[in-house]
Every structure is written in C-alpha cells, then in structure tokens.
Amino acid sequence: MAEIELREVPLFSEMDENEVAGIRDIMEVMKFKAGQVIIREGETGDLFYVITEGHVQVIIRDADGSDVVLHEAGPGDFFGELSMLTNEPRSARIRAVEDVTTLVLERDEFFNFLRTHTHAAIDVLVELGGRLRDNDRILRSMASRNVNEMDEEQMTLGQRVADKVADTIGSWRFIITQSVILITWIILNVTLKVDQRWDIYPFILLNLALSFQAAYSGPVIMMSQNRQSLKDRLAAEVDHDVNTKAELEINNLMRHIEELEERIDERHAELKKLITDSK
C-alpha cells in the first residue's frame, strides 16, 4: 500500500506526508486468507489492525452458542482497539471474508499514535459509538426472533393441537356455525312430526352433546393457556438476558470511551506543559 493511499484512510486523513511516512514505517503488513480467523475471543490483544484490502466479519456467540455477525468491515476500517485500550481479552472473533491485507500497529505504538494525533483518537471514539448502536440493534433483533423460534422448537404435537382447538373455539366462525346448528336443531325438533323428531323437548340429546363439548374443550383451552403462560415466561427471561447483556456492553463501551478521553486530556496537559516550558 503506497503512502498516499494510507492518507485515504479516515484515521490518518489529517496527517501530512511526513507523518504518513513515519507511521507507515512502524506499521507491519499482515495478510490473511479467506475464512482465516484473525482474532479469537478470549485471547490477549496487543495488535491494532487497519484494513487496506478485503473485508472481515466481526462475530460473537449468542446464549445458544450460535455465531452472530455484528458487522462487516472493509478497506479503511480498523479493529482490535478495544482490548488494547482496556488490556482485557478480545470480546469478539474477527474472520476474513476474502483475502485480506492489513497494516498493524503494536500496543505501545498505537498509544503513542493516539497521544500525538487527537483527530485519530476522536475517530476511534466515533467508531466505538457506532458499534454500540449496531450491537444494540442486533441484540434487540436477536431477542424478538429467538423467542418465537425457541417456542416453536419446544412445542409438542399435543400443544399444537390444543392451540388449534383454542383458536377455533375462540373465533366468530365457530360461534356463528354453532349457533346455526343449535337453532336448526331446535326448529326441526319442534316443527317436524312427532315420529320424525330425534330429540324432543327438552332436547336431552342436544344437552348431552353440549356437555361433552364443554367437558373436552375446557381442558384443551386450559392447556393452550398454560402453554401461552410458559411462552410469556420464556419471553420475559430472554428479555432479561438481552437487557443484561446490553447493559454490560454499554457499560464496557462507556468505560472504554472514558479511558480514551482521559488519555486525550492527559496528552493535552502534556502538550500545554511542553509549550509553557518552551517559553
């Protein structure tokens, strides 16, 4: 990657040619094949990557152990800064979507770069804020999707039948159909000749049929309601988990931002002192 191309990366856009040449000299080129894992969750991070060619995916694991792609980064984007700022293990996995070329800074060089280039530190803050917003959106979509999927996977045949029966009995179509049948039943058993009536007044056969219907429909409806209660409890548990994860993520990112701001303030104080001493 030529030096003039390095200046096209937003992180280095405000540097002059001499600064670009200086930062480029201390950056190492690292290349990765498509599908190769660049960073793994839990490992200690001491490298900061700037993508010059290709695309990578930032991946985490949800509560079920499934991979969730938080976002995709391409030329001009960077990654690996969070664990370097906090000295904590990597929180996500980075995987190359295609052949990727990166420029790499080590921890001390990265900190020196942020101390001497305030605009780059601000770019890192903006990137952290954007990732917070994207992560929150993805976590919300995971919650609304997974509740229904988990409930669908756990349903038995009996529960499906109970839901279908409850939906049918609780509809206007069922009420209208049953009303038509009852009215027709009563009218025919009142107006037909006595020897043609199959259920004379007080309609004992009709009462028996309705009693059977009530005896079976009641428990089936209760089964459906109990299953709905379990689904509501599952949804509440998932909401709680997602809210907890979101709160932790927000707290972590806010702490990262505060630490970065403190470093910027320290650098400003150092620069002020140098200016004062030089006078």
C-alpha positions in Angstrom: 0.0 0.0 0.0 1.5 3.3 -1.0 1.9 6.1 1.5 -0.5 8.4 -0.4 -3.1 5.6 -0.2 -2.6 5.4 3.6 -3.8 9.0 3.8 -7.1 8.0 2.3 -7.9 6.0 5.5 -10.1 8.3 7.6 -7.9 7.5 10.7 -4.9 9.1 9.0 -6.6 11.6 6.8 -5.4 14.7 8.7 -1.7 13.7 8.7 0.8 15.3 6.4 3.1 13.3 4.1 5.9 13.2 6.6 3.6 11.9 9.4 2.2 9.3 7.0 5.7 8.2 6.1 6.6 8.0 9.7 3.5 6.0 10.8 3.9 3.7 7.7 7.4 2.8 8.7 6.4 1.4 12.0 3.4 -0.5 10.6 3.8 -4.1 9.6 1.9 -5.6 6.6 -0.1 -8.8 7.5 -2.1 -10.8 5.1 -4.9 -13.3 5.7 -6.6 -15.9 3.6 -10.4 -16.0 3.0 -12.0 -17.8 6.0 -9.0 -17.4 8.3 -9.7 -16.3 11.8 -7.6 -13.2 12.6 -8.7 -12.6 16.2 -10.2 -15.1 18.6 -12.5 -14.4 21.5 -10.7 -14.5 24.9 -7.2 -14.1 23.6 -5.0 -11.2 24.8 -4.8 -8.5 22.2 -1.6 -6.4 21.5 -2.1 -5.5 17.9 -4.2 -2.9 16.2 -5.3 -3.6 12.6 -6.2 -1.2 9.7 -7.7 -2.9 6.7 -6.2 -1.9 3.3 -7.8 -4.6 1.2 -10.6 -7.1 1.6 -13.4 -7.5 4.1 -13.7 -9.1 7.6 -16.7 -10.1 9.8 -16.9 -9.3 13.5 -18.6 -12.3 15.2 -19.8 -13.1 18.7 -21.6 -16.1 20.1 -25.2 -15.8 21.5 -26.6 -17.6 24.5 -27.2 -20.7 22.4 -23.6 -20.8 21.2 -24.6 -19.7 17.6 -22.4 -17.3 15.7 -23.9 -13.8 15.2 -22.3 -11.4 12.8 -22.2 -7.9 14.4 -21.0 -6.1 11.4 -18.7 -6.3 8.4 -15.6 -4.1 8.0 -13.7 -3.2 4.8 -10.9 -1.1 3.4 -10.2 2.0 5.7 -11.9 0.3 8.7 -9.9 -0.8 11.8 -10.3 -3.4 14.6 -8.6 -4.7 17.6 -8.5 -1.4 19.5 -10.9 -2.3 22.4 -8.8 -4.9 24.1 -5.7 -2.8 23.6 -7.4 0.2 25.4 -8.6 -1.9 28.3 -5.9 -4.6 28.4 -8.7 -7.2 28.5 -9.2 -10.4 26.4 -10.8 -10.0 23.0 -14.6 -9.8 23.1 -15.3 -10.8 19.5 -13.9 -13.0 16.8 -12.7 -11.5 13.5 -12.8 -13.6 10.4 -11.7 -12.8 6.9 -14.5 -12.9 4.3 -12.0 -12.8 1.5 -8.2 -12.4 1.1 -7.4 -9.5 3.5 -4.4 -7.2 3.7 -3.9 -5.2 6.9 -1.4 -2.7 8.4 -0.6 -3.5 12.0 0.5 -1.4 15.0 1.7 -2.8 18.3 0.2 -1.6 21.6 2.8 1.0 22.5 3.0 2.4 19.0 -0.8 2.6 18.9 -0.9 4.5 22.2 1.8 6.9 21.1 -0.1 7.4 17.8 -3.3 8.3 19.7 -1.4 10.7 22.1 0.1 12.6 19.2 -2.9 12.6 16.9 -6.1 13.8 18.6 -8.2 13.6 15.5 -7.4 9.9 15.3 -8.5 9.4 18.9 -11.8 11.1 18.1 -12.3 8.8 15.1 -11.8 5.8 17.5 -14.5 7.3 19.8 -16.9 7.7 16.9 -16.3 4.2 15.8 -16.9 2.9 19.3 -20.2 4.8 19.4 -21.3 3.4 16.1 -20.5 -0.2 17.2 -22.6 0.4 20.4 -25.6 1.4 18.3 -25.2 -1.5 15.9 -24.7 -4.0 18.7 -27.8 -2.8 20.5 -29.9 -3.1 17.3 -28.6 -6.6 16.7 -29.3 -7.7 20.3 -32.9 -6.4 20.0 -33.5 -8.3 16.8 -32.0 -11.5 18.3 -34.5 -11.2 21.2 -37.6 -10.8 19.1 -36.5 -13.6 16.7 -35.3 -16.2 19.1 -38.3 -16.2 21.4 -40.6 -17.4 18.7 -38.0 -19.9 17.3 -37.4 -21.4 20.7 -41.1 -21.7 21.5 -41.7 -23.3 18.1 -38.9 -25.9 18.7 -40.3 -26.8 22.1 -43.9 -27.3 21.1 -45.2 -30.9 21.2 -48.0 -32.3 18.9 -50.5 -32.1 21.8 -49.7 -28.4 22.4 -50.1 -27.7 18.7 -53.5 -29.4 18.7 -54.5 -27.5 21.8 -53.6 -24.2 20.3 -55.5 -25.0 17.1 -58.6 -26.1 19.1 -58.4 -23.0 21.2 -58.0 -20.7 18.2 -61.0 -22.4 16.6 -63.3 -22.2 19.6 -62.4 -18.6 20.2 -63.4 -17.4 16.8 -66.6 -15.8 15.4 -66.7 -18.6 12.8 -67.1 -21.2 15.5 -69.8 -19.2 17.3 -71.8 -18.5 14.2 -71.5 -22.1 13.0 -72.6 -23.5 16.4 -75.5 -21.0 16.7 -76.8 -22.0 13.2 -76.6 -25.7 14.2 -78.4 -25.2 17.5 -81.1 -23.1 16.0 -81.6 -25.6 13.2 -81.6 -28.5 15.7 -84.3 -26.8 17.9 -86.5 -25.7 15.0 -86.5 -29.1 13.3 -87.3 -30.9 16.6 -90.2 -28.5 17.2 -91.8 -28.3 13.8 -91.4 -31.8 12.4 -93.9 -34.6 13.1 -93.5 -36.3 16.4 -92.3 -39.6 14.8 -89.7 -37.7 12.8 -88.2 -35.8 15.8 -84.9 -37.4 17.1 -84.6 -35.1 20.1 -87.9 -34.0 21.5 -88.2 -31.2 24.1 -86.4 -30.6 26.5 -83.7 -31.6 24.0 -81.8 -34.1 26.2 -79.6 -35.3 23.3 -78.6 -31.7 22.5 -77.8 -31.0 26.1 -75.7 -34.2 26.3 -73.7 -33.2 23.2 -73.1 -29.7 24.6 -72.0 -31.2 27.9 -69.5 -33.4 26.1 -68.2 -30.4 24.1 -67.7 -28.4 27.3 -66.1 -31.3 29.1 -63.4 -31.6 26.5 -63.0 -28.0 25.2 -62.4 -26.6 28.7 -59.3 -28.7 29.5 -58.0 -28.2 26.0 -58.3 -24.4 26.3 -56.6 -24.5 29.7 -53.7 -26.5 28.1 -53.3 -23.8 25.5 -53.4 -21.0 28.1 -50.8 -22.8 30.2 -48.5 -23.1 27.2 -49.1 -19.4 26.5 -48.0 -18.6 30.0 -44.8 -20.6 29.5 -44.2 -18.7 26.3 -44.6 -15.4 28.1 -42.2 -16.5 30.9 -39.7 -17.6 28.2 -40.0 -14.2 26.5 -39.5 -12.4 29.9 -36.4 -14.5 30.5 -34.9 -13.7 27.1 -35.7 -10.0 27.5 -34.0 -10.1 30.9 -30.9 -11.8 29.4 -30.7 -9.4 26.4 -31.2 -6.3 28.7 -28.4 -7.6 30.9 -26.1 -8.2 28.0 -26.9 -4.8 26.6 -26.3 -3.1 29.9 -22.9 -4.8 30.3 -21.9 -3.9 26.7 -23.0 -0.3 27.2 -21.0 -0.1 30.5 -17.9 -1.6 28.9 -18.0 0.8 25.9 -18.7 3.8 28.1 -15.7 2.8 30.2 -13.6 2.4 27.1 -14.7 5.9 25.9 -14.0 7.4 29.3 -10.5 5.9 29.4 -9.8 7.2 25.9 -11.0 10.7 26.8 -8.7 10.6 29.9 -5.8 9.7 27.7 -6.6 12.6 25.4 -6.9 15.0 28.3 -3.5 13.8 29.7 -2.0 14.4 26.3 -3.4 17.9 26.1 -2.0 18.6 29.6 1.4 17.3 28.5 1.4 19.5 25.4 0.4 22.5 27.5 3.2 21.9 29.8 5.7 21.5 27.0 4.5 24.8 25.4 4.8 26.5 28.8 8.3 25.1 29.5 9.5 26.1 26.0 8.6 29.7 26.7 
